[in-house]
Amino acid sequence: MYWPLTVLGAVAGFAVASIPGALLGGLLGQLADRRLGLDSWDALVALVTGRRLPARDELLFVLLGRLAKSEGRVLEVHIRQARSEMQRLNLDEAERRRAIDAFNRGKQDEVSPRTPLRRLRGDVAQAQALLRSCWRMAAVDGQIGMRERALILQWGAWLGREAAEVEALGAEFQPKKVPSPVAAGTPYKAALRLLGVAADSEPATIKQAYRRLLSQSHPDKLAGSGASPARVREATERTRELHAAYDLIRARRGFR
């Protein structure tokens, strides 16, 4: 836990009166930190700028808003999921308005949730409930993106939960794997969509798209990075799909 005014007081005191000044400045800063409830630099910035840190009952919807926006665009399914969470929590009209406001603030990435999440470290049940709701939101569009997964793991760390526990909480919300349409012999157009190229694209353009996607998805890049076995398996499956799509297009177009 950080005490920002304690640190600033100690530094200022040392500059004025060396070690005795640092001790006095640190003591006065700590009293101010406790009085103002400042336990992080985020809290100090929020106080100075007038930005309000999310209250505990709004925190969930700040996180859901952040997840909904993390992949670039908020979809209707994200909004419906946020409403579903409001119903699940049985919020009244005033609480729903605050939740909607918090969801919108989360989309705008206005305030870091680090401090309010750290304050929940001692409440295991609340932390797990928050993370489950986050996994539900991440999976609602049928896929959990790397950015969404990274955010949830980061929030779990701030809540004091191990990465393995956070992943386990999300296991039940993982989208069901379906057989690869390309691997199953789906027509040519599906392979073109997978590589993101047009039917009349030049062979050089198709090769470039294939190599770029292969570089992004190759499991060897994840194997030594501490990625979970599930992520490595996903990358391996994605690589197989890219190989199959490229082989299909190359056979149809007749280039090497």
BAFI-3210 file (N, C-alpha, C; in Angstrom, 3 decimals, decimal comma, padded with zeros to 6 digits):
// residues 256
n [1|2|3|4|5|6|7|8|9|10|11|12|13|14|15|16|17|18|19|20|21|22|23|24|25|26|27|28|29|30|31|32|33|34|35|36|37|38|39|40|41|42|43|44|45|46|47|48|49|50|51|52|53|54|55|56|57|58|59|60|61|62|63|64|65|66|67|68|69|70|71|72|73|74|75|76|77|78|79|80|81|82|83|84|85|86|87|88|89|90|91|92|93|94|95|96|97|98|99|100|101|102|103|104|105|106|107|108|109|110|111|112|113|114|115|116|117|118|119|120|121|122|123|124|125|126|127|128|129|130|131|132|133|134|135|136|137|138|139|140|141|142|143|144|145|146|147|148|149|150|151|152|153|154|155|156|157|158|159|160|161|162|163|164|165|166|167|168|169|170|171|172|173|174|175|176|177|178|179|180|181|182|183|184|185|186|187|188|189|190|191|192|193|194|195|196|197|198|199|200|201|202|203|204|205|206|207|208|209|210|211|212|213|214|215|216|217|218|219|220|221|222|223|224|225|226|227|228|229|230|231|232|233|234|235|236|237|238|239|240|241|242|243|244|245|246|247|248|249|250|251|252|253|254|255|256]
n.u [000,841|000,499|001,442|000,894|001,147|002,722|005,153|005,730|005,873|008,066|010,127|010,083|010,617|013,196|014,602|014,503|015,391|017,144|017,634|016,122|014,099|012,942|011,838|009,917|008,371|007,456|005,881|003,868|002,800|001,786|-000,244|-001,944|-002,530|-003,983|-006,157|-007,377|-007,897|-006,146|-004,550|-002,995|-001,223|-003,031|-005,334|-004,573|-004,224|-006,853|-008,067|-006,801|-007,438|-010,142|-011,528|-013,654|-013,105|-014,375|-017,160|-017,734|-020,086|-020,381|-018,173|-018,074|-019,471|-017,913|-015,700|-016,944|-017,681|-015,133|-014,172|-016,049|-015,384|-012,787|-011,948|-012,329|-014,938|-018,124|-020,599|-024,035|-024,600|-022,915|-024,069|-026,531|-025,649|-024,646|-027,050|-028,237|-026,624|-027,375|-030,010|-029,566|-028,383|-030,480|-031,027|-032,326|-034,105|-032,585|-030,098|-029,604|-029,252|-026,870|-025,244|-025,279|-024,026|-021,517|-020,724|-020,452|-018,378|-016,387|-016,062|-014,878|-012,456|-011,596|-010,744|-008,373|-009,007|-007,432|-006,909|-009,547|-009,913|-007,751|-008,507|-010,337|-009,028|-009,122|-011,595|-012,620|-014,855|-016,279|-014,355|-014,107|-016,701|-016,801|-014,840|-015,959|-018,210|-016,902|-015,663|-017,979|-018,889|-016,735|-016,947|-019,335|-019,692|-018,991|-016,303|-013,215|-011,105|-007,550|-006,833|-008,993|-008,680|-006,174|-006,740|-008,530|-006,904|-005,026|-006,637|-007,379|-004,900|-004,553|-006,574|-005,445|-005,439|-004,246|-002,977|-003,700|-005,973|-007,688|-007,972|-009,219|-011,672|-012,819|-013,220|-015,682|-016,979|-015,757|-015,885|-017,456|-015,555|-015,689|-015,717|-013,154|-014,058|-012,544|-010,714|-012,505|-013,157|-014,581|-015,906|-014,074|-014,461|-014,637|-012,035|-010,752|-011,901|-010,853|-008,121|-008,373|-008,377|-009,146|-010,950|-009,726|-007,196|-003,667|-001,205|001,114|000,095|-001,647|000,143|001,584|-000,405|-001,000|001,483|001,782|-000,418|000,192|002,537|001,559|-000,017|001,461|002,212|004,743|005,668|004,251|004,879|007,228|006,595|005,198|002,527|-000,772|-001,617|-004,038|-004,144|-001,951|-002,851|-005,024|-003,646|-002,216|-004,285|-005,317|-003,145|-003,121|-005,539|-004,920|-002,880|-004,380|-006,247|-004,589|-003,389|-005,632|-006,443|-004,151|-004,078|-006,413|-005,896|-003,536|-000,806|002,553]
n.v [-001,195|002,232|005,411|008,394|011,187|010,849|010,037|012,303|014,244|013,350|013,575|016,341|017,305|016,286|017,734|020,251|020,050|017,887|014,599|014,764|016,522|014,955|012,871|014,253|015,417|013,103|011,963|013,919|013,823|011,221|011,376|013,106|011,527|009,424|010,827|011,852|009,570|008,503|006,115|005,514|006,605|007,026|007,679|010,132|011,662|011,622|013,117|015,626|016,361|016,345|014,170|011,456|008,476|005,246|004,156|001,321|-000,105|000,715|-000,063|-002,526|-001,968|-000,036|-001,614|-003,404|-001,661|-000,888|-003,319|-003,793|-001,827|-002,412|-003,922|-002,218|-001,431|-000,876|-003,255|-004,200|-006,532|-006,263|-004,150|-005,280|-007,285|-005,791|-004,712|-007,095|-007,767|-005,720|-006,474|-008,945|-008,156|-006,912|-004,086|-000,913|001,943|004,321|003,221|001,881|004,023|005,097|002,927|002,839|005,272|004,691|002,594|003,969|005,717|003,841|002,989|005,246|005,263|006,806|006,830|004,998|001,683|000,619|001,371|001,121|-001,628|-002,812|-002,265|-004,210|-006,519|-008,087|-009,245|-011,999|-013,294|-011,171|-010,294|-012,528|-012,644|-010,255|-010,811|-013,027|-011,831|-010,126|-011,961|-013,014|-010,792|-010,470|-012,764|-012,559|-011,886|-014,118|-014,675|-014,424|-011,860|-011,133|-008,727|-008,317|-010,547|-009,965|-007,640|-008,616|-010,435|-008,625|-007,077|-009,069|-009,542|-007,112|-007,436|-009,257|-011,939|-015,023|-015,732|-018,242|-018,851|-016,821|-017,448|-019,929|-019,154|-018,092|-020,230|-021,536|-019,767|-019,665|-019,440|-021,972|-024,251|-024,658|-026,809|-026,075|-024,154|-024,007|-026,112|-028,186|-028,302|-026,192|-023,935|-021,958|-019,157|-018,854|-019,362|-017,186|-015,126|-015,705|-015,156|-012,536|-011,424|-010,570|-012,173|-011,548|-010,761|-010,189|-012,800|-012,173|-010,414|-012,082|-013,957|-012,249|-011,452|-013,924|-014,655|-012,575|-012,937|-015,480|-015,025|-013,497|-015,323|-017,553|-020,368|-020,743|-018,283|-017,791|-019,844|-019,505|-017,348|-017,447|-017,861|-019,221|-022,748|-023,027|-020,785|-021,273|-023,582|-022,486|-020,775|-022,654|-024,026|-021,938|-021,478|-023,850|-023,519|-021,287|-022,343|-024,276|-022,663|-021,093|-023,076|-023,993|-021,722|-021,282|-023,625|-023,337|-020,978|-021,566|-020,958|-021,011]
n.w [000,000|-000,813|000,489|-000,430|000,414|002,611|001,501|-000,095|001,913|003,404|001,521|000,984|003,556|003,984|002,084|003,205|005,897|006,201|007,614|010,121|009,270|007,247|008,756|010,310|008,270|006,961|008,998|009,364|006,788|006,742|008,633|007,255|005,005|006,198|007,227|004,943|003,602|001,686|-000,159|-002,299|-005,271|-007,308|-005,888|-004,807|-007,144|-008,072|-006,047|-006,320|-008,966|-008,903|-009,760|-009,139|-007,427|-008,238|-006,343|-004,206|-004,938|-007,531|-008,856|-010,239|-012,626|-013,799|-014,468|-016,245|-018,290|-019,160|-020,177|-022,229|-024,056|-024,665|-026,878|-028,928|-029,952|-028,561|-028,338|-029,008|-027,589|-025,412|-024,011|-023,403|-021,702|-019,568|-018,629|-017,858|-015,669|-013,938|-013,439|-012,255|-009,876|-008,788|-008,846|-007,877|-009,343|-008,987|-008,373|-010,746|-012,510|-011,510|-012,029|-014,834|-015,391|-014,295|-015,979|-018,395|-017,681|-017,355|-020,012|-021,062|-019,860|-017,641|-014,911|-013,056|-011,928|-009,978|-007,231|-005,851|-006,319|-004,993|-002,406|-001,924|-001,371|000,932|000,874|-000,216|-001,373|-002,568|-004,381|-006,071|-007,105|-008,569|-010,539|-011,856|-013,025|-014,751|-016,495|-017,644|-019,105|-020,889|-022,446|-023,777|-026,441|-027,786|-027,986|-026,232|-026,123|-026,394|-025,183|-023,432|-021,748|-020,647|-019,192|-017,227|-015,860|-014,846|-013,150|-011,386|-010,174|-008,809|-007,017|-005,433|-006,174|-007,446|-010,748|-011,800|-010,297|-011,133|-013,856|-013,548|-012,471|-014,712|-016,366|-016,799|-018,415|-020,815|-024,321|-026,271|-028,114|-031,567|-034,424|-036,754|-039,534|-041,844|-041,628|-041,770|-044,377|-045,465|-047,929|-050,359|-049,936|-047,164|-046,350|-047,528|-046,001|-043,491|-043,812|-044,441|-047,023|-050,463|-053,198|-055,587|-054,885|-055,180|-055,431|-053,909|-052,001|-050,626|-049,556|-047,867|-046,013|-044,875|-043,687|-041,859|-040,111|-039,219|-037,832|-035,722|-034,357|-033,712|-031,718|-030,572|-029,773|-027,502|-025,813|-024,270|-022,726|-020,390|-020,765|-020,337|-020,517|-021,910|-023,564|-025,203|-026,489|-027,893|-029,636|-031,106|-032,408|-033,915|-035,616|-037,105|-038,488|-040,075|-041,693|-043,107|-044,430|-046,073|-047,675|-049,045|-050,518|-052,055|-053,548|-055,047|-056,455|-057,731|-057,175|-055,835]
ca.u [000,000|001,284|000,958|001,524|001,550|003,833|006,361|006,000|006,276|009,420|011,056|010,151|011,295|014,627|015,179|014,579|016,136|017,831|016,928|015,040|012,997|012,266|011,015|008,758|007,530|006,789|004,847|002,744|002,182|001,015|-001,491|-002,810|-002,993|-005,027|-007,335|-008,013|-008,152|-005,321|-003,718|-002,282|-001,059|-004,298|-006,256|-004,126|-004,552|-008,303|-008,382|-006,307|-008,136|-011,585|-012,135|-014,096|-012,868|-015,660|-017,576|-017,728|-021,251|-020,289|-016,919|-018,336|-019,898|-016,727|-014,931|-017,682|-017,545|-013,769|-014,099|-016,869|-014,703|-011,374|-011,650|-012,512|-016,306|-019,130|-021,657|-025,337|-024,557|-022,276|-025,069|-027,506|-025,020|-024,624|-028,419|-028,452|-025,977|-028,225|-031,148|-029,060|-028,134|-031,761|-030,824|-033,485|-033,943|-031,446|-028,876|-029,396|-028,702|-025,460|-024,538|-025,122|-022,993|-020,239|-020,420|-019,973|-017,054|-015,458|-015,783|-014,023|-011,147|-011,296|-010,076|-007,853|-009,680|-006,429|-007,091|-010,723|-009,734|-006,834|-009,237|-011,161|-008,155|-009,493|-012,946|-012,450|-016,129|-016,567|-013,372|-014,458|-017,938|-016,421|-014,119|-016,904|-018,996|-016,014|-015,543|-019,247|-018,906|-015,725|-017,333|-020,702|-019,711|-018,589|-014,858|-012,519|-009,918|-006,330|-006,893|-009,947|-008,056|-005,092|-007,352|-009,089|-005,773|-004,458|-007,560|-007,244|-003,667|-004,827|-007,437|-004,657|-005,724|-003,254|-003,439|-004,359|-007,311|-008,491|-008,289|-010,179|-012,979|-013,383|-013,289|-017,056|-017,500|-015,003|-016,732|-017,287|-014,816|-016,413|-014,765|-012,707|-014,735|-011,579|-010,195|-013,560|-013,393|-015,497|-015,515|-013,005|-014,729|-014,335|-010,586|-010,429|-012,289|-009,926|-006,880|-008,661|-008,027|-010,228|-010,782|-008,847|-005,930|-002,461|-000,558|002,032|-000,733|-002,156|001,271|001,911|-001,444|-000,820|002,672|001,531|-001,322|000,905|003,476|000,799|-000,697|002,279|002,310|006,116|005,845|003,614|005,388|008,223|006,188|004,386|001,114|-001,445|-001,755|-005,217|-003,793|-001,064|-003,696|-005,768|-002,720|-001,909|-005,452|-005,369|-002,093|-003,604|-006,564|-004,257|-002,226|-005,399|-006,817|-003,594|-003,260|-006,837|-006,396|-003,029|-004,470|-007,424|-005,323|-002,462|000,531|003,352]
ca.v [000,000|003,454|006,574|009,437|012,390|010,447|010,084|013,697|014,952|012,940|014,160|017,781|017,518|016,021|018,844|021,435|019,854|016,603|013,439|015,156|017,070|013,851|012,161|015,081|015,529|011,823|011,799|014,801|013,299|010,023|011,823|013,636|010,391|008,720|011,695|011,996|008,241|008,317|004,925|005,292|007,803|007,227|008,379|011,521|012,318|011,815|014,213|016,892|016,697|016,362|012,942|010,592|007,052|004,546|003,546|-000,141|-000,626|001,120|-000,561|-003,587|-001,445|000,594|-002,698|-003,924|-000,670|-000,974|-004,531|-003,634|-000,924|-002,784|-004,447|-001,164|-000,931|-001,453|-003,891|-004,310|-007,636|-005,747|-003,344|-006,214|-007,974|-004,851|-004,694|-008,377|-007,674|-004,858|-007,293|-009,981|-007,502|-006,360|-002,667|-000,041|002,918|005,206|002,420|001,625|005,239|005,167|001,855|003,273|006,301|004,014|001,859|004,954|006,166|002,760|003,040|006,400|005,017|008,056|006,631|003,649|000,949|-000,047|001,618|000,440|-003,075|-003,187|-002,175|-005,413|-007,689|-008,924|-009,778|-012,996|-013,549|-010,029|-010,303|-013,590|-012,255|-009,252|-011,448|-013,842|-010,915|-009,649|-013,035|-013,084|-009,714|-010,718|-013,891|-012,410|-011,795|-015,397|-014,875|-013,615|-011,317|-011,080|-007,509|-008,576|-011,494|-009,267|-006,741|-009,389|-010,941|-007,500|-006,752|-010,143|-009,301|-006,006|-007,988|-010,202|-013,307|-015,610|-015,838|-019,534|-018,754|-015,956|-018,255|-020,963|-018,525|-017,829|-021,445|-021,873|-018,776|-019,728|-019,825|-023,347|-024,418|-025,324|-027,280|-025,036|-024,286|-024,225|-027,470|-029,127|-028,276|-025,118|-023,401|-020,993|-017,825|-018,868|-019,240|-015,790|-014,307|-015,975|-014,426|-011,116|-011,011|-010,663|-013,243|-011,100|-010,266|-010,722|-013,826|-011,565|-009,857|-013,217|-014,474|-011,290|-011,550|-015,220|-014,618|-011,647|-013,587|-016,614|-014,470|-013,039|-016,421|-018,749|-020,775|-020,661|-016,981|-017,820|-020,948|-019,047|-016,065|-017,663|-017,941|-020,410|-023,823|-022,797|-019,811|-021,945|-024,461|-021,629|-020,313|-023,810|-024,257|-020,834|-021,699|-024,911|-022,933|-020,431|-023,228|-024,892|-021,623|-020,718|-024,193|-024,031|-020,593|-021,508|-024,689|-022,796|-019,951|-022,165|-020,393|-021,697]
ca.w [000,000|-000,921|001,218|-001,255|001,141|003,481|000,677|-000,461|003,123|003,758|000,542|001,214|004,838|003,820|001,323|004,067|007,154|006,195|008,183|011,044|008,478|006,560|009,741|010,642|007,081|006,750|010,024|009,025|005,569|007,064|009,271|006,200|004,214|006,932|007,359|003,624|003,035|000,493|-000,036|-003,553|-006,090|-008,024|-004,999|-004,710|-008,411|-008,098|-005,134|-006,870|-010,216|-008,688|-010,255|-008,051|-007,586|-008,192|-005,091|-004,279|-005,654|-008,929|-009,402|-011,208|-013,924|-014,389|-015,072|-017,397|-019,356|-019,673|-020,991|-023,432|-024,982|-024,800|-028,209|-029,924|-030,148|-027,664|-029,108|-028,341|-026,619|-024,197|-023,299|-022,843|-020,572|-018,449|-018,095|-017,180|-014,364|-013,102|-013,019|-011,338|-008,593|-008,327|-008,583|-008,051|-010,422|-008,692|-008,488|-012,173|-013,111|-011,109|-012,737|-016,230|-015,385|-014,058|-017,211|-019,363|-017,241|-017,663|-021,454|-021,350|-019,241|-016,936|-013,623|-012,872|-010,842|-009,149|-005,798|-005,292|-006,359|-003,907|-001,141|-001,779|-001,243|002,066|000,680|-001,268|-002,053|-003,425|-005,468|-007,012|-007,777|-009,571|-011,634|-012,631|-013,844|-015,817|-017,484|-018,376|-020,084|-021,919|-023,298|-024,267|-027,908|-028,358|-027,940|-025,234|-026,761|-025,585|-024,380|-022,348|-020,813|-019,942|-018,212|-016,111|-015,078|-014,108|-012,057|-010,406|-009,411|-007,887|-005,969|-004,641|-006,588|-008,342|-012,133|-011,988|-009,715|-012,008|-015,048|-013,157|-012,317|-016,033|-017,183|-017,183|-019,363|-022,061|-025,459|-026,701|-029,350|-032,648|-035,428|-037,680|-040,814|-042,907|-041,486|-042,112|-045,812|-045,825|-049,225|-050,611|-049,377|-045,732|-046,228|-047,830|-044,840|-042,389|-044,075|-044,621|-048,385|-051,447|-054,178|-056,662|-054,338|-055,781|-054,598|-052,941|-050,927|-049,845|-048,789|-046,810|-044,989|-044,207|-042,834|-040,750|-039,155|-038,642|-036,857|-034,558|-033,668|-033,554|-030,296|-030,064|-029,137|-026,189|-024,990|-023,309|-022,140|-019,199|-021,120|-019,827|-021,514|-022,738|-024,598|-026,155|-027,310|-028,818|-030,667|-031,954|-033,255|-034,867|-036,603|-037,998|-039,351|-041,060|-042,658|-043,945|-045,296|-047,086|-048,613|-049,874|-051,461|-052,963|-054,489|-055,948|-057,317|-058,502|-056,982|-054,816]
c.u [000,875|000,611|001,570|001,972|002,664|005,150|006,727|006,484|007,707|010,439|011,220|010,894|012,788|015,311|015,382|015,505|016,727|016,993|015,857|013,828|012,222|011,358|009,762|007,810|006,775|005,667|003,625|002,028|001,332|-000,304|-002,464|-003,365|-004,154|-006,308|-008,114|-008,331|-007,368|-004,403|-002,997|-002,107|-002,319|-005,289|-005,876|-004,463|-006,048|-008,722|-007,998|-007,102|-009,644|-012,288|-012,472|-013,747|-014,198|-015,944|-017,706|-018,897|-021,252|-019,092|-017,145|-018,638|-018,813|-015,902|-015,629|-017,608|-016,168|-013,610|-014,856|-016,148|-013,316|-011,007|-011,984|-013,906|-017,258|-020,283|-022,954|-025,327|-023,880|-023,277|-026,109|-026,932|-024,941|-026,013|-028,730|-027,818|-026,792|-029,417|-030,713|-028,843|-029,389|-031,635|-032,128|-033,159|-032,741|-030,128|-028,562|-028,795|-027,217|-024,639|-024,293|-024,035|-021,611|-019,799|-019,848|-018,602|-015,995|-015,093|-014,799|-012,651|-010,679|-010,440|-009,599|-008,602|-008,715|-006,697|-008,344|-010,611|-008,818|-007,533|-010,099|-010,328|-008,577|-010,855|-012,921|-013,733|-016,473|-015,619|-013,738|-015,738|-017,657|-015,769|-015,033|-017,756|-018,172|-015,839|-016,828|-019,305|-017,926|-016,177|-018,646|-020,781|-019,188|-017,106|-014,258|-011,211|-008,734|-006,320|-007,846|-009,330|-006,975|-005,650|-007,846|-007,976|-005,124|-005,336|-007,499|-006,002|-003,869|-005,732|-006,698|-004,898|-004,644|-003,848|-004,188|-005,780|-008,218|-008,908|-009,343|-011,582|-013,649|-013,602|-014,709|-017,635|-016,748|-015,932|-016,427|-016,545|-015,676|-015,387|-014,413|-013,386|-013,749|-011,070|-011,229|-013,907|-014,405|-015,008|-014,485|-013,229|-014,417|-012,837|-010,136|-010,748|-011,304|-008,613|-007,110|-008,261|-009,227|-009,910|-009,823|-007,523|-004,751|-001,857|000,377|001,268|-001,253|-001,051|001,609|000,909|-001,286|000,360|002,480|000,661|-000,623|001,880|002,761|000,286|000,200|002,470|003,713|006,376|005,274|004,270|006,375|007,851|005,341|002,909|000,519|-001,515|-002,955|-004,907|-002,864|-001,871|-004,486|-004,879|-002,376|-003,052|-005,582|-004,332|-002,509|-004,641|-005,936|-003,553|-003,255|-005,994|-005,858|-003,427|-004,449|-006,807|-005,298|-003,377|-005,477|-006,825|-004,125|-001,120|001,235|003,475]
c.v [001,243|004,576|007,798|010,672|012,088|010,555|011,526|014,498|014,630|013,559|015,654|018,088|017,300|017,172|020,070|021,208|018,463|015,517|013,838|015,714|015,986|013,092|012,945|015,191|014,249|011,587|012,651|014,314|012,085|010,384|012,349|012,521|009,679|009,547|011,795|010,654|007,969|007,116|004,589|006,621|008,084|008,014|009,846|012,292|012,599|012,979|015,554|017,323|016,774|015,136|012,023|009,141|006,312|003,950|002,041|-000,683|-000,223|000,484|-001,615|-003,007|-000,603|-000,469|-003,245|-002,964|-000,724|-002,193|-004,370|-002,813|-001,425|-003,294|-003,449|-000,592|-001,648|-001,976|-003,926|-005,432|-007,197|-004,960|-004,252|-006,946|-007,074|-004,761|-005,974|-008,375|-006,796|-005,647|-008,350|-009,412|-006,855|-004,874|-001,897|001,034|003,830|004,463|002,103|002,847|005,378|004,098|002,233|004,332|005,672|003,245|002,809|005,502|005,107|002,748|004,145|006,296|006,236|007,849|005,187|002,960|000,328|000,126|000,949|-001,078|-003,540|-003,141|-003,407|-006,672|-008,619|-009,578|-010,749|-013,205|-012,417|-009,997|-011,343|-013,259|-011,224|-009,910|-012,327|-012,961|-010,379|-010,709|-013,165|-012,020|-009,995|-011,779|-013,676|-012,327|-013,054|-015,646|-013,955|-013,156|-011,261|-009,850|-007,690|-009,490|-010,798|-008,330|-007,506|-009,962|-009,830|-007,128|-007,817|-009,963|-008,176|-006,442|-008,989|-011,653|-013,786|-015,784|-017,146|-019,520|-017,921|-016,716|-019,310|-020,385|-018,290|-019,057|-021,737|-020,919|-018,779|-020,148|-021,250|-023,392|-025,167|-025,782|-026,164|-025,203|-024,558|-025,655|-028,503|-029,075|-027,237|-024,465|-022,279|-019,647|-017,760|-018,725|-017,820|-014,888|-014,488|-015,217|-012,938|-010,594|-011,193|-011,764|-012,849|-010,523|-010,936|-011,791|-013,244|-010,993|-010,968|-013,804|-013,564|-011,372|-012,837|-015,184|-013,697|-012,303|-014,757|-016,139|-014,048|-014,201|-017,592|-019,107|-020,690|-019,339|-016,961|-018,818|-020,475|-017,777|-016,223|-017,736|-019,246|-021,482|-023,616|-021,826|-020,422|-022,863|-023,648|-021,168|-021,444|-024,090|-023,178|-021,017|-022,777|-024,359|-022,071|-021,264|-023,800|-023,881|-021,263|-021,821|-024,251|-022,934|-020,827|-022,574|-024,164|-021,822|-020,454|-021,481|-021,129|-020,852]
c.w [000,000|-000,130|000,541|-000,498|002,138|002,717|000,342|000,753|003,521|002,810|000,776|002,514|004,746|003,093|002,202|005,252|007,279|006,894|009,194|010,292|007,756|007,520|010,087|009,460|006,795|007,733|009,711|007,776|005,840|007,750|008,232|005,333|004,906|007,018|006,043|002,972|001,773|000,688|-001,336|-004,269|-006,890|-007,181|-004,858|-005,982|-008,502|-007,211|-005,749|-008,093|-010,053|-009,235|-009,085|-008,374|-007,478|-006,826|-005,293|-005,095|-007,126|-009,622|-010,475|-012,580|-014,592|-015,116|-016,317|-018,577|-019,993|-020,585|-022,303|-024,491|-025,366|-026,182|-029,308|-030,010|-029,196|-028,512|-028,306|-027,305|-025,324|-023,352|-022,656|-021,638|-019,353|-017,809|-017,335|-015,791|-013,417|-012,581|-012,002|-009,942|-008,012|-007,964|-008,735|-009,088|-010,198|-008,839|-009,944|-012,867|-012,761|-011,837|-014,199|-016,334|-015,196|-015,304|-018,263|-018,983|-017,516|-019,141|-021,789|-020,696|-018,439|-015,686|-013,521|-011,733|-009,852|-007,661|-005,242|-005,327|-005,226|-002,548|-000,882|-001,567|-000,115|001,920|-000,494|-002,061|-003,016|-004,621|-006,517|-007,774|-008,873|-010,788|-012,480|-013,549|-015,008|-016,900|-018,296|-019,461|-021,222|-022,919|-024,032|-025,788|-028,574|-028,394|-026,883|-025,850|-025,816|-024,683|-023,195|-021,295|-019,989|-018,874|-016,993|-015,238|-014,266|-012,922|-010,973|-009,548|-008,416|-006,746|-005,084|-004,992|-007,560|-009,741|-012,381|-011,434|-010,610|-013,264|-014,720|-013,002|-013,670|-016,875|-017,669|-018,217|-020,689|-023,194|-025,893|-028,034|-030,363|-033,677|-036,399|-039,024|-041,950|-042,868|-041,907|-043,597|-046,236|-047,109|-049,182|-049,944|-047,884|-045,503|-046,518|-046,644|-043,697|-042,580|-044,293|-045,984|-049,295|-052,458|-055,288|-056,146|-055,042|-054,866|-053,544|-051,749|-050,018|-048,977|-047,616|-045,669|-044,179|-043,241|-041,637|-039,682|-038,467|-037,569|-035,578|-033,717|-033,323|-032,081|-029,729|-029,361|-027,728|-025,244|-023,932|-022,590|-020,888|-019,490|-020,601|-020,913|-022,435|-023,874|-025,632|-027,067|-028,330|-029,967|-031,630|-032,917|-034,321|-035,969|-037,592|-038,988|-040,447|-042,124|-043,632|-044,925|-046,417|-048,123|-049,569|-050,934|-052,505|-053,995|-055,508|-056,954|-058,133|-058,376|-055,860|-053,574]
res [m|y|w|p|l|t|v|l|g|a|v|a|g|f|a|v|a|s|i|p|g|a|l|l|g|g|l|l|g|q|l|a|d|r|r|l|g|l|d|s|w|d|a|l|v|a|l|v|t|g|r|r|l|p|a|r|d|e|l|l|f|v|l|l|g|r|l|a|k|s|e|g|r|v|l|e|v|h|i|r|q|a|r|s|e|m|q|r|l|n|l|d|e|a|e|r|r|r|a|i|d|a|f|n|r|g|k|q|d|e|v|s|p|r|t|p|l|r|r|l|r|g|d|v|a|q|a|q|a|l|l|r|s|c|w|r|m|a|a|v|d|g|q|i|g|m|r|e|r|a|l|i|l|q|w|g|a|w|l|g|r|e|a|a|e|v|e|a|l|g|a|e|f|q|p|k|k|v|p|s|p|v|a|a|g|t|p|y|k|a|a|l|r|l|l|g|v|a|a|d|s|e|p|a|t|i|k|q|a|y|r|r|l|l|s|q|s|h|p|d|k|l|a|g|s|g|a|s|p|a|r|v|r|e|a|t|e|r|t|r|e|l|h|a|a|y|d|l|i|r|a|r|r|g|f|r]
***
